[in-house]
């Protein structure tokens, strides 16, 4: 099973990117891989809309701080 441990969002010259770190655990609960990193350009409108909603919420939290 793959377990996502962190997600980072950033805008680059080629568009919105998502950096994901995950670990893998087998059926016995043993960690077989740790801190595996994946970076992808966001191409899905649905995912981009979700990111936009998250960024709006983050901006609201910052304004309240």
ABEGO torsion letter per residue (X at the ends): XBBBABBBBBBBAAEBBBBBBBBBBBAAGBBABBGBBBBBBBABAAAAAAAAAAAAAAAAAAAAX
